[in-house]
C-alpha cells in the first residue's frame, strides 16, 4: 500500500494577472527522516476517535497522541470533513505543543498537518503560523544544523510556493542550499536545489520566456555534480530537464524524449515526465514555436460569486491507472463534494489534464488518487471587520493512497 503523506504536492491556481499554477517539487526523498509518512488502512474516523480517546484517558505519550490524531485528521480530510480535521489537529496542538523539546519531530509533523488543512480551508493566518511553528518545533529539540531542521525549512519554502509567494519560496530554498553546502550536508543541499529548480520549471509552464532560462541553469548546476550523495538529486534533475524540454516539443519529439528515459523496475515509483498545466483562466501564452501550448483552462472568465459561496465543499478525487507504457488510462472522478456537479465543468478539465500526462515506462501498472480542493482565503473587510472569502480562488492538490476506502457520507 502506498503511504499517504501530510504534504501538498501541488499548489494553487490563482485568478491573478499571472494566473499561475505551480506544482511544488516531488516529495523529498529524505522526508522519511521527519516521520511524516502515514498509511491509512481500514480504520476510519469513528474507530480512530475511540483509539484517541483511549490514548488520552490513559495518559499516553505525546508522540502517540499525535500519531493517532494525524491518522484521524487524515481520515476526516479524505472524507471531505475539513473542519473536523482542523478541530482534531487544533485540540492536539493544545495538548502536545509544549512537548516540542522532547518530541520535536512529532510536534513538527502536527504543525505541518495543521498548515496543510488551513490551506485547504482558506485560513491564511493559521496556515502561515503553523508553517513557521513546525520549524520552531524542530529547533526546540535539535541543533539548528540538524538535517531535519533544514528539511522543515524546505517545507516552509513549499508553504510560500503554495500561496503564490514565489520569491520568498526561492529565497528559502537557496538559503538552505547555501547553508547546507557550507556545512558539507550534500544531500540536504541537493534537496533544496531540486526544490528550487522544480519551482522554476513549473513557473516556466506559465511564462516560458522568463522562467525557462532560470530553470535550465538550476537544472544544469545539479547535473554537473558528481558526489555520490548528490546522485538521487541528479536523477531528479534529469526528470526536470525532460519536463522542461517537453514544454516546447512536438508530439513526436516528446515521444522521443520519453523513450530515452529508463524503464522503471518493479516496485519503483512512477516517474512523471510530462504534464500539461491546468490554468484557472486563459493566459494567451504560446509555445516558442508558435503553436498553442498544451494546457487546460478551467474557466473562460473568473469564477462567479455563486461558485465562491460553496468553496468549503468543492473537492474531487481523481483516480487513474498508469500503464506500463507510461500513459494514463481510465482517469475519472472517483468521489466528489456535495456541491460539485456530476458532469461537465471544471472537474472534467482536471481529468483531461491528468489523462494527458506521460510517465516513464514501467515494469507494471500502478494506480493513483489525487484530491483537488477549491478554496479562497478568508479576509477581513476593513469596513465591517467580518471575515469573508476574498474572491480569489485557490486550487490545491494532494496525493492520496489509491487503496483508501470511499469517504463517509457528508451530513
C-alpha positions as CSV (number, residue, x, y, z in Angstrom):
1,X,0.0,0.0,0.0
2,X,1.3,3.4,-0.9
3,X,1.9,5.7,2.1
4,X,-0.2,8.9,2.2
5,X,1.8,11.9,3.2
6,X,0.6,15.0,5.0
7,X,2.0,17.3,2.3
8,X,0.6,19.1,-0.7
9,X,2.4,18.1,-3.8
10,X,0.5,20.5,-5.9
11,X,-0.3,24.1,-5.2
12,X,-2.6,27.0,-6.0
13,X,-4.2,28.1,-9.2
14,X,-4.9,31.8,-8.5
15,X,-7.0,34.1,-10.7
16,X,-4.4,36.8,-10.5
17,X,-2.8,38.7,-13.5
18,X,-0.3,35.9,-13.8
19,X,-3.0,33.2,-13.4
20,X,-0.1,31.0,-12.3
21,X,-0.3,27.3,-11.4
22,X,2.6,25.9,-9.7
23,X,3.3,22.4,-8.6
24,X,6.0,22.3,-6.0
25,X,8.6,19.7,-6.2
26,X,8.1,16.0,-5.7
27,X,8.1,14.7,-2.2
28,X,11.5,14.9,-0.6
29,X,13.4,11.7,-0.8
30,X,14.8,12.4,2.6
31,X,11.4,13.3,4.1
32,X,11.1,10.0,5.8
33,X,13.5,11.4,8.4
34,X,10.7,13.5,9.7
35,X,8.4,10.5,10.3
36,X,5.7,12.1,8.2
37,X,4.6,9.1,6.2
38,X,1.1,8.0,7.2
39,X,-0.7,4.8,5.9
40,X,-4.4,4.9,6.1
41,X,-5.8,1.3,6.5
42,X,-9.3,0.0,7.2
43,X,-9.8,2.0,10.4
44,X,-11.9,5.1,9.7
45,X,-12.7,8.2,11.7
46,X,-15.0,6.6,14.4
47,X,-12.5,3.8,15.3
48,X,-9.7,6.3,15.3
49,X,-11.6,8.6,17.5
50,X,-12.1,5.8,20.0
51,X,-8.4,5.0,19.9
52,X,-7.5,8.6,20.5
53,X,-10.0,9.0,23.4
54,X,-8.5,5.8,25.0
55,X,-5.0,7.1,24.5
56,X,-5.8,10.4,26.2
57,X,-7.6,8.8,29.0
58,X,-4.7,6.5,29.7
59,X,-2.2,9.4,29.6
60,X,-0.3,8.1,26.6
61,X,2.9,9.8,25.4
62,X,2.6,13.0,23.3
63,X,4.1,11.3,20.2
64,X,1.5,8.5,20.5
65,X,-1.3,11.1,20.9
66,X,0.0,12.9,17.8
67,X,0.3,9.8,15.7
68,X,-3.3,8.8,16.3
69,X,-4.5,12.4,15.8
70,X,-2.8,12.5,12.4
71,X,-4.4,9.3,11.3
72,X,-7.8,10.7,12.4
73,X,-7.4,14.0,10.7
74,X,-6.2,12.3,7.5
75,X,-9.4,10.1,7.5
76,X,-11.5,13.2,8.1
77,X,-9.7,15.1,5.4
78,X,-10.2,12.3,2.9
79,X,-13.9,12.2,3.8
80,X,-14.2,15.9,2.9
81,X,-14.8,16.9,6.6
82,X,-12.1,19.6,6.6
83,X,-13.5,21.4,9.6
84,X,-13.5,18.2,11.7
85,X,-9.9,17.6,10.7
86,X,-8.8,21.1,11.7
87,X,-10.6,20.7,15.0
88,X,-8.8,17.4,15.7
89,X,-5.5,19.0,15.0
90,X,-6.2,22.1,17.0
91,X,-7.1,20.0,20.1
92,X,-3.9,18.0,19.7
93,X,-1.8,21.2,19.5
94,X,-3.4,22.4,22.7
95,X,-2.4,19.1,24.4
96,X,1.1,18.5,23.0
97,X,2.7,21.6,21.5
98,X,4.5,22.3,24.8
99,X,6.4,19.0,24.4
100,X,8.3,20.1,21.3
101,X,11.7,19.9,23.1
102,X,11.2,16.2,24.0
103,X,9.3,15.2,20.8
104,X,10.4,17.7,18.1
105,X,9.6,15.5,15.1
106,X,6.1,14.6,16.3
107,X,5.2,18.2,17.1
108,X,6.6,19.5,13.8
109,X,4.5,16.9,12.0
110,X,1.4,18.1,13.8
111,X,2.1,21.7,12.8
112,X,2.8,20.6,9.2
113,X,-0.6,18.9,9.0
114,X,-2.3,21.9,10.6
115,X,-0.8,24.2,7.9
116,X,-2.0,21.9,5.1
117,X,-5.6,21.7,6.4
118,X,-5.6,25.5,7.0
119,X,-4.6,26.0,3.3
120,X,-7.4,23.8,2.1
121,X,-9.9,25.7,4.3
122,X,-8.6,29.0,3.1
123,X,-7.4,30.2,6.5
124,X,-4.1,32.1,5.7
125,X,-3.1,33.2,9.2
126,X,-3.0,29.7,10.7
127,X,-1.6,28.3,7.5
128,X,1.5,30.6,8.0
129,X,1.7,30.4,11.8
130,X,1.7,26.6,11.7
131,X,4.2,26.5,8.9
132,X,6.6,28.7,11.0
133,X,5.9,26.7,14.1
134,X,6.9,23.4,12.5
135,X,10.4,24.9,12.1
136,X,10.4,26.3,15.6
137,X,9.3,22.9,17.0
138,X,12.3,21.2,15.3
139,X,14.7,23.8,16.6
140,X,13.3,23.4,20.2
141,X,14.7,19.8,20.4
142,X,17.5,19.8,17.9
143,X,20.5,21.7,16.8
144,X,19.9,24.3,14.1
145,X,22.4,22.4,11.9
146,X,20.5,19.1,12.2
147,X,19.4,18.0,8.7
148,X,15.8,17.6,9.8
149,X,15.7,21.3,10.7
150,X,16.8,22.1,7.2
151,X,14.1,19.8,5.8
152,X,11.5,21.7,7.7
153,X,12.8,24.9,6.3
154,X,12.4,23.5,2.8
155,X,8.8,22.6,3.7
156,X,8.4,26.2,4.8
157,X,9.5,27.2,1.3
158,X,6.8,24.9,0.0
159,X,4.3,26.8,2.0
160,X,5.4,30.0,0.4
161,X,5.0,28.4,-3.0
162,X,1.5,27.1,-2.2
163,X,0.4,30.7,-1.5
164,X,2.0,32.1,-4.7
165,X,4.8,33.8,-2.8
166,X,7.4,32.5,-5.3
167,X,10.2,35.0,-4.5
168,X,10.0,34.0,-0.8
169,X,10.0,30.3,-1.7
170,X,13.0,30.8,-3.9
171,X,14.9,32.7,-1.1
172,X,14.1,29.9,1.4
173,X,15.4,27.1,-0.9
174,X,18.5,29.0,-1.9
175,X,19.4,29.9,1.7
176,X,19.0,26.3,2.8
177,X,21.1,25.1,-0.1
178,X,23.9,27.6,0.6
179,X,24.0,26.9,4.3
180,X,23.9,23.1,3.8
181,X,26.8,23.4,1.3
182,X,29.0,25.2,3.8
183,X,28.3,22.5,6.4
184,X,29.1,19.7,3.9
185,X,25.5,18.4,4.0
186,X,25.4,17.4,0.4
187,X,22.2,15.5,0.3
188,X,20.3,18.3,2.1
189,X,21.8,20.9,-0.2
190,X,20.7,18.8,-3.2
191,X,17.1,18.5,-1.9
192,X,16.9,22.3,-1.6
193,X,18.4,22.8,-5.1
194,X,15.9,20.3,-6.6
195,X,13.0,22.2,-4.9
196,X,14.3,25.5,-6.4
197,X,14.7,24.0,-9.9
198,X,11.3,22.4,-9.8
199,X,9.6,25.7,-8.8
200,X,11.2,27.5,-11.7
201,X,10.2,24.6,-14.1
202,X,6.6,24.9,-13.0
203,X,6.6,28.6,-13.5
204,X,8.1,28.1,-17.0
205,X,4.8,26.4,-17.9
206,X,3.2,29.8,-17.5
207,X,5.8,32.3,-18.6
208,X,8.3,30.3,-20.6
209,X,10.5,33.1,-21.9
210,X,11.2,34.4,-18.4
211,X,11.4,31.3,-16.3
212,X,12.8,28.6,-18.7
213,X,16.3,30.0,-18.7
214,X,16.4,30.2,-14.9
215,X,15.1,26.7,-14.6
216,X,17.6,25.4,-17.1
217,X,20.5,27.0,-15.3
218,X,19.3,25.5,-12.0
219,X,18.9,22.0,-13.5
220,X,22.3,22.1,-15.2
221,X,24.0,23.1,-12.0
222,X,22.6,19.9,-10.4
223,X,23.5,17.7,-13.3
224,X,27.2,18.8,-13.0
225,X,27.5,17.4,-9.5
226,X,29.4,14.2,-9.1
227,X,29.3,13.5,-5.4
228,X,27.7,10.1,-4.6
229,X,25.2,11.7,-2.1
230,X,24.0,14.0,-4.8
231,X,23.2,11.3,-7.4
232,X,19.5,10.9,-6.4
233,X,19.0,14.6,-6.9
234,X,20.9,14.4,-10.2
235,X,18.3,11.8,-11.3
236,X,15.5,14.2,-10.3
237,X,17.2,17.0,-12.3
238,X,17.2,14.6,-15.4
239,X,13.5,14.3,-15.0
240,X,13.1,18.1,-14.7
241,X,15.2,18.5,-17.9
242,X,12.8,16.3,-19.8
243,X,9.8,18.1,-18.4
244,X,11.3,21.4,-19.5
245,X,12.2,20.2,-22.9
246,X,8.8,18.6,-23.4
247,X,7.1,22.0,-23.0
248,X,8.3,23.1,-26.4
249,X,8.4,19.8,-28.1
250,X,6.1,18.5,-30.8
251,X,4.3,15.3,-30.0
252,X,6.8,13.2,-31.9
253,X,9.8,14.9,-30.2
254,X,8.1,14.4,-26.8
255,X,7.7,10.7,-27.6
256,X,11.5,10.5,-28.3
257,X,12.4,12.3,-25.0
258,X,10.3,9.9,-23.0
259,X,11.5,6.8,-24.9
260,X,15.1,7.6,-23.9
261,X,14.2,7.5,-20.2
262,X,14.9,4.2,-18.5
263,X,12.0,1.8,-17.7
264,X,11.2,1.8,-14.0
265,X,11.7,-1.5,-12.2
266,X,9.0,-3.5,-10.4
267,X,8.1,-1.7,-7.2
268,X,9.8,1.6,-8.2
269,X,7.7,4.8,-8.0
270,X,6.2,6.1,-11.2
271,X,8.2,8.9,-12.8
272,X,6.2,11.9,-14.2
273,X,7.9,13.3,-17.4
274,X,5.2,15.4,-18.9
275,X,2.0,17.1,-17.5
276,X,0.1,19.8,-19.3
277,X,-0.6,22.7,-16.8
278,X,-4.1,23.5,-15.6
279,X,-4.9,27.2,-15.5
280,X,-7.7,29.0,-13.8
281,X,-8.3,31.3,-16.8
282,X,-6.7,31.8,-20.2
283,X,-3.3,33.5,-20.3
284,X,-2.6,33.7,-24.0
285,X,0.8,32.1,-23.6
286,X,2.0,30.2,-26.6
287,X,4.9,27.8,-27.3
288,X,8.0,29.4,-28.7
289,X,7.5,27.5,-32.0
290,X,4.2,29.4,-32.5
291,X,1.8,26.6,-31.7
292,X,-0.8,26.7,-28.9
293,X,0.7,25.4,-25.7
294,X,-0.8,22.2,-24.2
295,X,-2.8,23.4,-21.3
296,X,-6.3,23.0,-19.8
297,X,-8.3,26.1,-18.7
298,X,-10.9,25.6,-16.0
299,X,-12.9,28.8,-16.7
300,X,-13.3,31.2,-19.6
301,X,-13.7,34.0,-17.1
302,X,-13.1,34.4,-13.4
303,X,-15.4,32.1,-11.3
304,X,-18.7,33.6,-10.3
305,X,-19.8,34.7,-6.9
306,X,-22.2,31.8,-6.7
307,X,-19.2,29.5,-7.2
308,X,-17.3,31.1,-4.4
309,X,-20.2,30.6,-1.9
310,X,-19.6,26.9,-1.9
311,X,-15.9,26.7,-1.7
312,X,-16.0,24.8,1.6
313,X,-17.4,21.8,-0.3
314,X,-15.8,21.9,-3.7
315,X,-13.4,18.9,-3.8
316,X,-12.9,16.0,-6.1
317,X,-10.8,12.8,-6.0
318,X,-9.5,11.7,-9.4
319,X,-8.4,8.1,-9.8
320,X,-6.3,6.8,-12.6
321,X,-4.0,4.0,-13.8
322,X,-0.5,4.4,-15.2
323,X,0.1,1.7,-17.7
324,X,3.4,0.0,-18.5
325,X,3.7,2.3,-21.5
326,X,3.7,5.3,-19.2
327,X,0.4,6.6,-20.4
328,X,-2.6,7.3,-18.1
329,X,-5.7,5.2,-18.5
330,X,-9.2,5.4,-17.0
331,X,-8.8,8.8,-15.4
332,X,-12.1,9.6,-13.7
333,X,-13.7,11.4,-10.8
334,X,-14.0,8.7,-8.1
335,X,-15.7,10.9,-5.5
336,X,-16.7,14.5,-5.0
337,X,-18.0,17.1,-2.6
338,X,-21.8,17.6,-2.4
339,X,-21.7,20.9,-4.4
340,X,-19.6,19.6,-7.3
341,X,-21.5,18.9,-10.5
342,X,-21.9,15.4,-11.7
343,X,-20.9,16.1,-15.3
344,X,-19.1,18.9,-17.1
345,X,-17.5,22.0,-15.7
346,X,-14.0,22.2,-14.1
347,X,-13.7,18.5,-12.9
348,X,-13.7,17.3,-16.5
349,X,-10.8,19.7,-17.3
350,X,-8.7,18.3,-14.4
351,X,-9.5,14.7,-15.5
352,X,-8.5,15.6,-19.1
353,X,-5.2,17.1,-17.9
354,X,-4.3,14.0,-15.9
355,X,-5.3,11.7,-18.8
356,X,-2.8,13.6,-21.0
357,X,0.2,13.1,-18.7
358,X,3.2,11.0,-19.7
359,X,5.2,8.9,-17.2
360,X,8.3,6.8,-17.8
361,X,7.7,3.3,-19.0
362,X,7.4,0.9,-16.1
363,X,7.5,-2.8,-15.4
364,X,3.9,-3.0,-14.1
365,X,0.8,-0.8,-13.9
366,X,0.2,1.4,-10.9
367,X,-2.7,3.4,-9.6
368,X,-3.0,7.0,-8.5
369,X,-5.6,9.0,-6.5
370,X,-5.4,12.8,-6.1
371,X,-7.5,15.2,-4.2
372,X,-8.3,18.7,-5.7
373,X,-9.8,21.3,-3.4
374,X,-11.1,24.7,-4.5
375,X,-10.9,27.3,-1.7
376,X,-10.5,31.0,-1.3
377,X,-8.6,32.7,1.6
378,X,-10.7,34.3,4.3
379,X,-10.1,38.0,4.6
380,X,-11.4,40.7,7.0
381,X,-13.1,43.6,5.2
382,X,-11.9,46.9,6.7
383,X,-15.4,48.5,6.9
384,X,-17.1,45.5,8.7
385,X,-14.2,43.6,10.3
386,X,-16.2,40.5,9.4
387,X,-14.2,37.6,7.8
388,X,-15.4,36.7,4.3
389,X,-14.0,34.9,1.2
390,X,-11.5,37.1,-0.7
391,X,-13.0,36.1,-4.0
392,X,-9.6,34.9,-5.4
393,X,-9.9,31.1,-5.8
394,X,-7.1,28.7,-5.0
395,X,-6.9,25.1,-6.2
396,X,-4.8,22.8,-4.1
397,X,-3.8,19.2,-4.9
398,X,-2.9,16.3,-2.5
399,X,-1.8,12.8,-3.3
400,X,-3.9,10.2,-1.5
401,X,-3.5,6.4,-1.1
402,X,-5.3,4.8,-4.1
403,X,-6.4,2.0,-1.8
404,X,-8.2,4.4,0.6
405,X,-11.9,3.3,1.1
406,X,-14.7,5.6,0.0
407,X,-15.4,8.5,2.4
408,X,-18.3,8.6,4.8
409,X,-21.3,10.4,3.5
410,X,-21.4,14.1,4.4
411,X,-24.1,15.4,6.7
